[in-house]
């Protein structure tokens, strides 16, 4: 889930070139049900999503999504990156 469309397209293109199947959702508030329905093997979440931020989305789905979650951020504070 990434709201920066050019970055999302570039990331998706790279992952597809490496043989991965990729789906992109740009809004956190549109993502929860899709994640639960599709159950992807890996979820890459942007921390700063419109609608619902990545941390809130992660908390909402965690009990029903057993897959891996990778959090991404453009925030530059060390505490925010951790």
PyMOL Python script that loads the backbone (N, CA, C, O; Angstrom):
from pymol import cmd

cmd.read_pdbstr("""\
ATOM      1  N   UNK A   1       0.852  -1.152   0.000  1.00  0.00           N
ATOM      2  CA  UNK A   1       0.000   0.000   0.000  1.00  0.00           C
ATOM      3  C   UNK A   1       0.903   1.221   0.000  1.00  0.00           C
ATOM      4  O   UNK A   1       1.719   1.413   0.901  1.00  0.00           O
ATOM      5  N   UNK A   2       0.743   2.019  -1.000  1.00  0.00           N
ATOM      6  CA  UNK A   2       1.601   3.193  -1.167  1.00  0.00           C
ATOM      7  C   UNK A   2       0.797   4.295  -1.826  1.00  0.00           C
ATOM      8  O   UNK A   2       0.171   4.071  -2.862  1.00  0.00           O
ATOM      9  N   UNK A   3       0.806   5.498  -1.231  1.00  0.00           N
ATOM     10  CA  UNK A   3       0.031   6.597  -1.788  1.00  0.00           C
ATOM     11  C   UNK A   3       0.803   7.400  -2.827  1.00  0.00           C
ATOM     12  O   UNK A   3       0.191   8.130  -3.606  1.00  0.00           O
ATOM     13  N   UNK A   4       2.119   7.287  -2.862  1.00  0.00           N
ATOM     14  CA  UNK A   4       2.941   7.964  -3.871  1.00  0.00           C
ATOM     15  C   UNK A   4       2.906   7.108  -5.135  1.00  0.00           C
ATOM     16  O   UNK A   4       3.631   6.118  -5.243  1.00  0.00           O
ATOM     17  N   UNK A   5       2.071   7.489  -6.077  1.00  0.00           N
ATOM     18  CA  UNK A   5       1.826   6.644  -7.253  1.00  0.00           C
ATOM     19  C   UNK A   5       3.081   6.351  -8.078  1.00  0.00           C
ATOM     20  O   UNK A   5       3.258   5.205  -8.492  1.00  0.00           O
ATOM     21  N   UNK A   6       3.966   7.328  -8.341  1.00  0.00           N
ATOM     22  CA  UNK A   6       5.184   6.996  -9.085  1.00  0.00           C
ATOM     23  C   UNK A   6       6.079   5.999  -8.326  1.00  0.00           C
ATOM     24  O   UNK A   6       6.641   5.088  -8.934  1.00  0.00           O
ATOM     25  N   UNK A   7       6.208   6.170  -7.013  1.00  0.00           N
ATOM     26  CA  UNK A   7       7.003   5.232  -6.220  1.00  0.00           C
ATOM     27  C   UNK A   7       6.356   3.855  -6.200  1.00  0.00           C
ATOM     28  O   UNK A   7       7.051   2.842  -6.290  1.00  0.00           O
ATOM     29  N   UNK A   8       5.044   3.807  -6.084  1.00  0.00           N
ATOM     30  CA  UNK A   8       4.335   2.526  -6.102  1.00  0.00           C
ATOM     31  C   UNK A   8       4.535   1.821  -7.434  1.00  0.00           C
ATOM     32  O   UNK A   8       4.767   0.613  -7.470  1.00  0.00           O
ATOM     33  N   UNK A   9       4.445   2.574  -8.540  1.00  0.00           N
ATOM     34  CA  UNK A   9       4.623   1.977  -9.863  1.00  0.00           C
ATOM     35  C   UNK A   9       6.044   1.451 -10.045  1.00  0.00           C
ATOM     36  O   UNK A   9       6.240   0.365 -10.590  1.00  0.00           O
ATOM     37  N   UNK A  10       7.024   2.210  -9.597  1.00  0.00           N
ATOM     38  CA  UNK A  10       8.424   1.790  -9.705  1.00  0.00           C
ATOM     39  C   UNK A  10       8.692   0.539  -8.871  1.00  0.00           C
ATOM     40  O   UNK A  10       9.354  -0.391  -9.333  1.00  0.00           O
ATOM     41  N   UNK A  11       8.182   0.520  -7.653  1.00  0.00           N
ATOM     42  CA  UNK A  11       8.357  -0.640  -6.777  1.00  0.00           C
ATOM     43  C   UNK A  11       7.671  -1.865  -7.368  1.00  0.00           C
ATOM     44  O   UNK A  11       8.245  -2.954  -7.376  1.00  0.00           O
ATOM     45  N   UNK A  12       6.460  -1.696  -7.857  1.00  0.00           N
ATOM     46  CA  UNK A  12       5.719  -2.802  -8.465  1.00  0.00           C
ATOM     47  C   UNK A  12       6.449  -3.324  -9.700  1.00  0.00           C
ATOM     48  O   UNK A  12       6.545  -4.536  -9.897  1.00  0.00           O
ATOM     49  N   UNK A  13       6.963  -2.419 -10.531  1.00  0.00           N
ATOM     50  CA  UNK A  13       7.690  -2.816 -11.741  1.00  0.00           C
ATOM     51  C   UNK A  13       8.932  -3.640 -11.379  1.00  0.00           C
ATOM     52  O   UNK A  13       9.212  -4.661 -12.008  1.00  0.00           O
ATOM     53  N   UNK A  14       9.666  -3.192 -10.371  1.00  0.00           N
ATOM     54  CA  UNK A  14      10.856  -3.927  -9.932  1.00  0.00           C
ATOM     55  C   UNK A  14      10.481  -5.318  -9.431  1.00  0.00           C
ATOM     56  O   UNK A  14      11.111  -6.305  -9.812  1.00  0.00           O
ATOM     57  N   UNK A  15       9.463  -5.402  -8.583  1.00  0.00           N
ATOM     58  CA  UNK A  15       9.065  -6.696  -8.030  1.00  0.00           C
ATOM     59  C   UNK A  15       8.533  -7.637  -9.106  1.00  0.00           C
ATOM     60  O   UNK A  15       8.808  -8.836  -9.069  1.00  0.00           O
ATOM     61  N   UNK A  16       7.782  -7.113 -10.053  1.00  0.00           N
ATOM     62  CA  UNK A  16       7.292  -7.950 -11.166  1.00  0.00           C
ATOM     63  C   UNK A  16       8.450  -8.474 -12.010  1.00  0.00           C
ATOM     64  O   UNK A  16       8.432  -9.626 -12.444  1.00  0.00           O
ATOM     65  N   UNK A  17       9.459  -7.629 -12.243  1.00  0.00           N
ATOM     66  CA  UNK A  17      10.639  -8.046 -13.008  1.00  0.00           C
ATOM     67  C   UNK A  17      11.389  -9.168 -12.299  1.00  0.00           C
ATOM     68  O   UNK A  17      12.094  -9.952 -12.936  1.00  0.00           O
ATOM     69  N   UNK A  18      11.236  -9.239 -10.988  1.00  0.00           N
ATOM     70  CA  UNK A  18      11.878 -10.304 -10.201  1.00  0.00           C
ATOM     71  C   UNK A  18      10.974 -11.529 -10.061  1.00  0.00           C
ATOM     72  O   UNK A  18      11.324 -12.485  -9.369  1.00  0.00           O
ATOM     73  N   UNK A  19       9.812 -11.501 -10.716  1.00  0.00           N
ATOM     74  CA  UNK A  19       8.932 -12.668 -10.748  1.00  0.00           C
ATOM     75  C   UNK A  19       7.798 -12.676  -9.741  1.00  0.00           C
ATOM     76  O   UNK A  19       7.100 -13.681  -9.613  1.00  0.00           O
ATOM     77  N   UNK A  20       7.600 -11.584  -9.029  1.00  0.00           N
ATOM     78  CA  UNK A  20       6.531 -11.516  -8.034  1.00  0.00           C
ATOM     79  C   UNK A  20       5.226 -11.040  -8.668  1.00  0.00           C
ATOM     80  O   UNK A  20       5.242 -10.264  -9.623  1.00  0.00           O
ATOM     81  N   UNK A  21       4.118 -11.496  -8.143  1.00  0.00           N
ATOM     82  CA  UNK A  21       2.801 -10.978  -8.498  1.00  0.00           C
ATOM     83  C   UNK A  21       2.540  -9.809  -7.557  1.00  0.00           C
ATOM     84  O   UNK A  21       2.695  -9.940  -6.343  1.00  0.00           O
ATOM     85  N   UNK A  22       2.146  -8.677  -8.110  1.00  0.00           N
ATOM     86  CA  UNK A  22       2.014  -7.451  -7.318  1.00  0.00           C
ATOM     87  C   UNK A  22       0.632  -6.843  -7.507  1.00  0.00           C
ATOM     88  O   UNK A  22       0.120  -6.780  -8.625  1.00  0.00           O
ATOM     89  N   UNK A  23       0.035  -6.397  -6.414  1.00  0.00           N
ATOM     90  CA  UNK A  23      -1.201  -5.616  -6.436  1.00  0.00           C
ATOM     91  C   UNK A  23      -0.940  -4.361  -5.613  1.00  0.00           C
ATOM     92  O   UNK A  23      -0.272  -4.422  -4.581  1.00  0.00           O
ATOM     93  N   UNK A  24      -1.457  -3.240  -6.060  1.00  0.00           N
ATOM     94  CA  UNK A  24      -1.215  -1.967  -5.376  1.00  0.00           C
ATOM     95  C   UNK A  24      -2.547  -1.354  -4.970  1.00  0.00           C
ATOM     96  O   UNK A  24      -3.511  -1.354  -5.736  1.00  0.00           O
ATOM     97  N   UNK A  25      -2.579  -0.835  -3.756  1.00  0.00           N
ATOM     98  CA  UNK A  25      -3.729  -0.079  -3.259  1.00  0.00           C
ATOM     99  C   UNK A  25      -3.162   1.229  -2.720  1.00  0.00           C
ATOM    100  O   UNK A  25      -2.174   1.217  -1.987  1.00  0.00           O
ATOM    101  N   UNK A  26      -3.777   2.356  -3.075  1.00  0.00           N
ATOM    102  CA  UNK A  26      -3.213   3.658  -2.715  1.00  0.00           C
ATOM    103  C   UNK A  26      -3.810   4.276  -1.458  1.00  0.00           C
ATOM    104  O   UNK A  26      -3.280   5.272  -0.966  1.00  0.00           O
ATOM    105  N   UNK A  27      -4.881   3.729  -0.927  1.00  0.00           N
ATOM    106  CA  UNK A  27      -5.513   4.299   0.268  1.00  0.00           C
ATOM    107  C   UNK A  27      -5.632   3.239   1.359  1.00  0.00           C
ATOM    108  O   UNK A  27      -6.062   2.114   1.106  1.00  0.00           O
ATOM    109  N   UNK A  28      -5.249   3.613   2.563  1.00  0.00           N
ATOM    110  CA  UNK A  28      -5.337   2.692   3.679  1.00  0.00           C
ATOM    111  C   UNK A  28      -6.754   2.263   3.991  1.00  0.00           C
ATOM    112  O   UNK A  28      -6.988   1.113   4.362  1.00  0.00           O
ATOM    113  N   UNK A  29      -7.713   3.187   3.841  1.00  0.00           N
ATOM    114  CA  UNK A  29      -9.100   2.855   4.166  1.00  0.00           C
ATOM    115  C   UNK A  29      -9.751   1.962   3.115  1.00  0.00           C
ATOM    116  O   UNK A  29     -10.859   1.474   3.339  1.00  0.00           O
ATOM    117  N   UNK A  30      -9.112   1.737   1.997  1.00  0.00           N
ATOM    118  CA  UNK A  30      -9.620   0.804   0.987  1.00  0.00           C
ATOM    119  C   UNK A  30      -8.907  -0.544   1.054  1.00  0.00           C
ATOM    120  O   UNK A  30      -9.278  -1.477   0.342  1.00  0.00           O
ATOM    121  N   UNK A  31      -7.897  -0.649   1.893  1.00  0.00           N
ATOM    122  CA  UNK A  31      -7.003  -1.803   1.848  1.00  0.00           C
ATOM    123  C   UNK A  31      -7.382  -2.962   2.763  1.00  0.00           C
ATOM    124  O   UNK A  31      -7.159  -4.115   2.395  1.00  0.00           O
ATOM    125  N   UNK A  32      -7.936  -2.704   3.921  1.00  0.00           N
ATOM    126  CA  UNK A  32      -8.129  -3.755   4.926  1.00  0.00           C
ATOM    127  C   UNK A  32      -8.904  -4.953   4.386  1.00  0.00           C
ATOM    128  O   UNK A  32      -8.437  -6.086   4.503  1.00  0.00           O
ATOM    129  N   UNK A  33     -10.061  -4.730   3.807  1.00  0.00           N
ATOM    130  CA  UNK A  33     -10.864  -5.853   3.328  1.00  0.00           C
ATOM    131  C   UNK A  33     -10.170  -6.585   2.190  1.00  0.00           C
ATOM    132  O   UNK A  33     -10.237  -7.811   2.096  1.00  0.00           O
ATOM    133  N   UNK A  34      -9.508  -5.833   1.334  1.00  0.00           N
ATOM    134  CA  UNK A  34      -8.771  -6.458   0.220  1.00  0.00           C
ATOM    135  C   UNK A  34      -7.662  -7.372   0.737  1.00  0.00           C
ATOM    136  O   UNK A  34      -7.476  -8.476   0.225  1.00  0.00           O
ATOM    137  N   UNK A  35      -6.936  -6.921   1.736  1.00  0.00           N
ATOM    138  CA  UNK A  35      -5.862  -7.734   2.329  1.00  0.00           C
ATOM    139  C   UNK A  35      -6.447  -9.004   2.921  1.00  0.00           C
ATOM    140  O   UNK A  35      -5.925 -10.096   2.698  1.00  0.00           O
ATOM    141  N   UNK A  36      -7.527  -8.866   3.673  1.00  0.00           N
ATOM    142  CA  UNK A  36      -8.135 -10.029   4.312  1.00  0.00           C
ATOM    143  C   UNK A  36      -8.713 -10.996   3.296  1.00  0.00           C
ATOM    144  O   UNK A  36      -8.661 -12.209   3.499  1.00  0.00           O
ATOM    145  N   UNK A  37      -9.265 -10.476   2.198  1.00  0.00           N
ATOM    146  CA  UNK A  37      -9.828 -11.338   1.147  1.00  0.00           C
ATOM    147  C   UNK A  37      -8.731 -12.039   0.348  1.00  0.00           C
ATOM    148  O   UNK A  37      -8.836 -13.233   0.067  1.00  0.00           O
ATOM    149  N   UNK A  38      -7.690 -11.312  -0.014  1.00  0.00           N
ATOM    150  CA  UNK A  38      -6.654 -11.837  -0.901  1.00  0.00           C
ATOM    151  C   UNK A  38      -5.529 -12.572  -0.176  1.00  0.00           C
ATOM    152  O   UNK A  38      -4.873 -13.426  -0.772  1.00  0.00           O
ATOM    153  N   UNK A  39      -5.294 -12.257   1.096  1.00  0.00           N
ATOM    154  CA  UNK A  39      -4.257 -12.899   1.908  1.00  0.00           C
ATOM    155  C   UNK A  39      -2.911 -12.997   1.169  1.00  0.00           C
ATOM    156  O   UNK A  39      -2.423 -14.101   0.926  1.00  0.00           O
ATOM    157  N   UNK A  40      -2.312 -11.860   0.812  1.00  0.00           N
ATOM    158  CA  UNK A  40      -1.023 -11.907   0.115  1.00  0.00           C
ATOM    159  C   UNK A  40       0.070 -12.486   1.009  1.00  0.00           C
ATOM    160  O   UNK A  40      -0.033 -12.440   2.234  1.00  0.00           O
ATOM    161  N   UNK A  41       1.111 -13.028   0.393  1.00  0.00           N
ATOM    162  CA  UNK A  41       2.222 -13.607   1.157  1.00  0.00           C
ATOM    163  C   UNK A  41       3.021 -12.529   1.886  1.00  0.00           C
ATOM    164  O   UNK A  41       3.562 -12.773   2.964  1.00  0.00           O
ATOM    165  N   UNK A  42       3.094 -11.345   1.296  1.00  0.00           N
ATOM    166  CA  UNK A  42       3.830 -10.225   1.870  1.00  0.00           C
ATOM    167  C   UNK A  42       3.042  -8.953   1.645  1.00  0.00           C
ATOM    168  O   UNK A  42       2.453  -8.755   0.582  1.00  0.00           O
ATOM    169  N   UNK A  43       3.032  -8.099   2.641  1.00  0.00           N
ATOM    170  CA  UNK A  43       2.346  -6.816   2.562  1.00  0.00           C
ATOM    171  C   UNK A  43       3.377  -5.725   2.830  1.00  0.00           C
ATOM    172  O   UNK A  43       4.038  -5.735   3.868  1.00  0.00           O
ATOM    173  N   UNK A  44       3.513  -4.790   1.902  1.00  0.00           N
ATOM    174  CA  UNK A  44       4.393  -3.641   2.105  1.00  0.00           C
ATOM    175  C   UNK A  44       3.490  -2.451   2.363  1.00  0.00           C
ATOM    176  O   UNK A  44       2.734  -2.031   1.487  1.00  0.00           O
ATOM    177  N   UNK A  45       3.571  -1.910   3.570  1.00  0.00           N
ATOM    178  CA  UNK A  45       2.690  -0.806   3.982  1.00  0.00           C
ATOM    179  C   UNK A  45       3.486   0.478   4.146  1.00  0.00           C
ATOM    180  O   UNK A  45       4.527   0.498   4.802  1.00  0.00           O
ATOM    181  N   UNK A  46       2.989   1.542   3.548  1.00  0.00           N
ATOM    182  CA  UNK A  46       3.541   2.869   3.778  1.00  0.00           C
ATOM    183  C   UNK A  46       2.971   3.366   5.107  1.00  0.00           C
ATOM    184  O   UNK A  46       1.785   3.187   5.382  1.00  0.00           O
ATOM    185  N   UNK A  47       3.799   3.977   5.910  1.00  0.00           N
ATOM    186  CA  UNK A  47       3.340   4.513   7.194  1.00  0.00           C
ATOM    187  C   UNK A  47       2.338   5.647   6.976  1.00  0.00           C
ATOM    188  O   UNK A  47       1.364   5.760   7.720  1.00  0.00           O
ATOM    189  N   UNK A  48       2.569   6.483   5.968  1.00  0.00           N
ATOM    190  CA  UNK A  48       1.759   7.674   5.742  1.00  0.00           C
ATOM    191  C   UNK A  48       0.765   7.448   4.598  1.00  0.00           C
ATOM    192  O   UNK A  48       0.959   7.974   3.502  1.00  0.00           O
ATOM    193  N   UNK A  49      -0.276   6.688   4.838  1.00  0.00           N
ATOM    194  CA  UNK A  49      -1.322   6.449   3.840  1.00  0.00           C
ATOM    195  C   UNK A  49      -2.502   7.376   4.089  1.00  0.00           C
ATOM    196  O   UNK A  49      -2.794   7.698   5.240  1.00  0.00           O
ATOM    197  N   UNK A  50      -3.187   7.811   3.038  1.00  0.00           N
ATOM    198  CA  UNK A  50      -4.418   8.585   3.242  1.00  0.00           C
ATOM    199  C   UNK A  50      -5.554   7.664   3.691  1.00  0.00           C
ATOM    200  O   UNK A  50      -5.562   6.470   3.392  1.00  0.00           O
ATOM    201  N   UNK A  51      -6.486   8.233   4.399  1.00  0.00           N
ATOM    202  CA  UNK A  51      -7.638   7.458   4.870  1.00  0.00           C
ATOM    203  C   UNK A  51      -7.367   6.817   6.212  1.00  0.00           C
ATOM    204  O   UNK A  51      -7.964   7.196   7.219  1.00  0.00           O
ATOM    205  N   UNK A  52      -6.470   5.849   6.231  1.00  0.00           N
ATOM    206  CA  UNK A  52      -6.013   5.192   7.464  1.00  0.00           C
ATOM    207  C   UNK A  52      -4.504   5.014   7.317  1.00  0.00           C
ATOM    208  O   UNK A  52      -4.039   4.482   6.309  1.00  0.00           O
ATOM    209  N   UNK A  53      -3.741   5.453   8.312  1.00  0.00           N
ATOM    210  CA  UNK A  53      -2.288   5.325   8.208  1.00  0.00           C
ATOM    211  C   UNK A  53      -1.865   3.856   8.319  1.00  0.00           C
ATOM    212  O   UNK A  53      -2.633   3.012   8.781  1.00  0.00           O
ATOM    213  N   UNK A  54      -0.653   3.569   7.896  1.00  0.00           N
ATOM    214  CA  UNK A  54      -0.152   2.202   7.862  1.00  0.00           C
ATOM    215  C   UNK A  54      -0.138   1.509   9.211  1.00  0.00           C
ATOM    216  O   UNK A  54      -0.413   0.312   9.288  1.00  0.00           O
ATOM    217  N   UNK A  55       0.177   2.238  10.283  1.00  0.00           N
ATOM    218  CA  UNK A  55       0.198   1.619  11.617  1.00  0.00           C
ATOM    219  C   UNK A  55      -1.211   1.196  12.036  1.00  0.00           C
ATOM    220  O   UNK A  55      -1.401   0.099  12.562  1.00  0.00           O
ATOM    221  N   UNK A  56      -2.189   2.057  11.806  1.00  0.00           N
ATOM    222  CA  UNK A  56      -3.570   1.728  12.149  1.00  0.00           C
ATOM    223  C   UNK A  56      -4.057   0.551  11.324  1.00  0.00           C
ATOM    224  O   UNK A  56      -4.698  -0.356  11.854  1.00  0.00           O
ATOM    225  N   UNK A  57      -3.762   0.556  10.040  1.00  0.00           N
ATOM    226  CA  UNK A  57      -4.140  -0.550   9.163  1.00  0.00           C
ATOM    227  C   UNK A  57      -3.508  -1.853   9.640  1.00  0.00           C
ATOM    228  O   UNK A  57      -4.172  -2.889   9.680  1.00  0.00           O
ATOM    229  N   UNK A  58      -2.246  -1.805   9.996  1.00  0.00           N
ATOM    230  CA  UNK A  58      -1.552  -2.991  10.496  1.00  0.00           C
ATOM    231  C   UNK A  58      -2.248  -3.546  11.738  1.00  0.00           C
ATOM    232  O   UNK A  58      -2.459  -4.754  11.847  1.00  0.00           O
ATOM    233  N   UNK A  59      -2.604  -2.665  12.672  1.00  0.00           N
ATOM    234  CA  UNK A  59      -3.297  -3.111  13.885  1.00  0.00           C
ATOM    235  C   UNK A  59      -4.671  -3.714  13.556  1.00  0.00           C
ATOM    236  O   UNK A  59      -5.093  -4.678  14.195  1.00  0.00           O
ATOM    237  N   UNK A  60      -5.360  -3.153  12.571  1.00  0.00           N
ATOM    238  CA  UNK A  60      -6.697  -3.648  12.207  1.00  0.00           C
ATOM    239  C   UNK A  60      -6.659  -5.060  11.628  1.00  0.00           C
ATOM    240  O   UNK A  60      -7.548  -5.865  11.903  1.00  0.00           O
ATOM    241  N   UNK A  61      -5.654  -5.360  10.843  1.00  0.00           N
ATOM    242  CA  UNK A  61      -5.635  -6.649  10.132  1.00  0.00           C
ATOM    243  C   UNK A  61      -4.815  -7.722  10.814  1.00  0.00           C
ATOM    244  O   UNK A  61      -4.972  -8.901  10.496  1.00  0.00           O
ATOM    245  N   UNK A  62      -3.950  -7.357  11.735  1.00  0.00           N
ATOM    246  CA  UNK A  62      -2.948  -8.286  12.277  1.00  0.00           C
ATOM    247  C   UNK A  62      -3.547  -9.589  12.802  1.00  0.00           C
ATOM    248  O   UNK A  62      -2.971 -10.652  12.567  1.00  0.00           O
ATOM    249  N   UNK A  63      -4.661  -9.549  13.490  1.00  0.00           N
ATOM    250  CA  UNK A  63      -5.250 -10.775  14.061  1.00  0.00           C
ATOM    251  C   UNK A  63      -5.804 -11.723  13.000  1.00  0.00           C
ATOM    252  O   UNK A  63      -6.020 -12.903  13.277  1.00  0.00           O
ATOM    253  N   UNK A  64      -6.035 -11.215  11.782  1.00  0.00           N
ATOM    254  CA  UNK A  64      -6.651 -12.029  10.732  1.00  0.00           C
ATOM    255  C   UNK A  64      -5.769 -12.190   9.502  1.00  0.00           C
ATOM    256  O   UNK A  64      -6.169 -12.816   8.520  1.00  0.00           O
ATOM    257  N   UNK A  65      -4.568 -11.622   9.557  1.00  0.00           N
ATOM    258  CA  UNK A  65      -3.625 -11.722   8.446  1.00  0.00           C
ATOM    259  C   UNK A  65      -2.322 -12.312   8.977  1.00  0.00           C
ATOM    260  O   UNK A  65      -1.583 -11.631   9.688  1.00  0.00           O
ATOM    261  N   UNK A  66      -2.030 -13.575   8.639  1.00  0.00           N
ATOM    262  CA  UNK A  66      -0.834 -14.233   9.177  1.00  0.00           C
ATOM    263  C   UNK A  66       0.441 -13.966   8.382  1.00  0.00           C
ATOM    264  O   UNK A  66       1.518 -14.411   8.780  1.00  0.00           O
ATOM    265  N   UNK A  67       0.337 -13.250   7.272  1.00  0.00           N
ATOM    266  CA  UNK A  67       1.493 -13.026   6.407  1.00  0.00           C
ATOM    267  C   UNK A  67       2.478 -12.012   6.975  1.00  0.00           C
ATOM    268  O   UNK A  67       2.273 -11.440   8.046  1.00  0.00           O
ATOM    269  N   UNK A  68       3.549 -11.814   6.221  1.00  0.00           N
ATOM    270  CA  UNK A  68       4.587 -10.861   6.597  1.00  0.00           C
ATOM    271  C   UNK A  68       4.154  -9.439   6.273  1.00  0.00           C
ATOM    272  O   UNK A  68       3.480  -9.200   5.271  1.00  0.00           O
ATOM    273  N   UNK A  69       4.545  -8.497   7.124  1.00  0.00           N
ATOM    274  CA  UNK A  69       4.254  -7.083   6.894  1.00  0.00           C
ATOM    275  C   UNK A  69       5.556  -6.309   6.974  1.00  0.00           C
ATOM    276  O   UNK A  69       6.266  -6.368   7.978  1.00  0.00           O
ATOM    277  N   UNK A  70       5.865  -5.583   5.908  1.00  0.00           N
ATOM    278  CA  UNK A  70       7.032  -4.719   5.851  1.00  0.00           C
ATOM    279  C   UNK A  70       6.528  -3.285   5.844  1.00  0.00           C
ATOM    280  O   UNK A  70       5.735  -2.911   4.980  1.00  0.00           O
ATOM    281  N   UNK A  71       6.975  -2.483   6.793  1.00  0.00           N
ATOM    282  CA  UNK A  71       6.552  -1.085   6.878  1.00  0.00           C
ATOM    283  C   UNK A  71       7.596  -0.210   6.187  1.00  0.00           C
ATOM    284  O   UNK A  71       8.797  -0.369   6.403  1.00  0.00           O
ATOM    285  N   UNK A  72       7.117   0.719   5.350  1.00  0.00           N
ATOM    286  CA  UNK A  72       7.992   1.676   4.668  1.00  0.00           C
ATOM    287  C   UNK A  72       7.649   3.078   5.154  1.00  0.00           C
ATOM    288  O   UNK A  72       6.505   3.369   5.505  1.00  0.00           O
ATOM    289  N   UNK A  73       8.675   3.951   5.168  1.00  0.00           N
ATOM    290  CA  UNK A  73       8.418   5.337   5.539  1.00  0.00           C
ATOM    291  C   UNK A  73       9.408   6.263   4.869  1.00  0.00           C
ATOM    292  O   UNK A  73      10.566   5.912   4.644  1.00  0.00           O
ATOM    293  N   UNK A  74       8.931   7.450   4.555  1.00  0.00           N
ATOM    294  CA  UNK A  74       9.804   8.510   4.065  1.00  0.00           C
ATOM    295  C   UNK A  74      10.145   9.457   5.221  1.00  0.00           C
ATOM    296  O   UNK A  74      10.886  10.424   5.043  1.00  0.00           O
ATOM    297  N   UNK A  75       9.599   9.172   6.400  1.00  0.00           N
ATOM    298  CA  UNK A  75       9.905   9.989   7.571  1.00  0.00           C
ATOM    299  C   UNK A  75      11.382   9.852   7.890  1.00  0.00           C
ATOM    300  O   UNK A  75      11.958   8.775   7.733  1.00  0.00           O
ATOM    301  N   UNK A  76      11.998  10.939   8.339  1.00  0.00           N
ATOM    302  CA  UNK A  76      13.443  10.892   8.518  1.00  0.00           C
ATOM    303  C   UNK A  76      13.910  10.884   9.968  1.00  0.00           C
ATOM    304  O   UNK A  76      15.113  10.836  10.225  1.00  0.00           O
ATOM    305  N   UNK A  77      13.001  10.930  10.900  1.00  0.00           N
ATOM    306  CA  UNK A  77      13.394  10.847  12.305  1.00  0.00           C
ATOM    307  C   UNK A  77      13.734   9.413  12.662  1.00  0.00           C
ATOM    308  O   UNK A  77      12.996   8.500  12.290  1.00  0.00           O
ATOM    309  N   UNK A  78      14.824   9.188  13.368  1.00  0.00           N
ATOM    310  CA  UNK A  78      15.249   7.832  13.735  1.00  0.00           C
ATOM    311  C   UNK A  78      14.166   7.091  14.493  1.00  0.00           C
ATOM    312  O   UNK A  78      13.934   5.911  14.229  1.00  0.00           O
ATOM    313  N   UNK A  79      13.493   7.752  15.433  1.00  0.00           N
ATOM    314  CA  UNK A  79      12.451   7.102  16.218  1.00  0.00           C
ATOM    315  C   UNK A  79      11.297   6.669  15.332  1.00  0.00           C
ATOM    316  O   UNK A  79      10.710   5.612  15.563  1.00  0.00           O
ATOM    317  N   UNK A  80      10.958   7.461  14.323  1.00  0.00           N
ATOM    318  CA  UNK A  80       9.877   7.098  13.415  1.00  0.00           C
ATOM    319  C   UNK A  80      10.272   5.939  12.534  1.00  0.00           C
ATOM    320  O   UNK A  80       9.423   5.116  12.192  1.00  0.00           O
ATOM    321  N   UNK A  81      11.542   5.845  12.151  1.00  0.00           N
ATOM    322  CA  UNK A  81      12.005   4.768  11.302  1.00  0.00           C
ATOM    323  C   UNK A  81      12.059   3.447  12.059  1.00  0.00           C
ATOM    324  O   UNK A  81      11.850   2.388  11.468  1.00  0.00           O
ATOM    325  N   UNK A  82      12.336   3.498  13.358  1.00  0.00           N
ATOM    326  CA  UNK A  82      12.360   2.273  14.154  1.00  0.00           C
ATOM    327  C   UNK A  82      10.960   1.771  14.369  1.00  0.00           C
ATOM    328  O   UNK A  82      10.765   0.744  15.019  1.00  0.00           O
TER     329      UNK A  82
END
""", "prot")
cmd.dss("prot")
cmd.show_as("cartoon", "prot")
cmd.util.cbc("prot")
cmd.orient("prot")
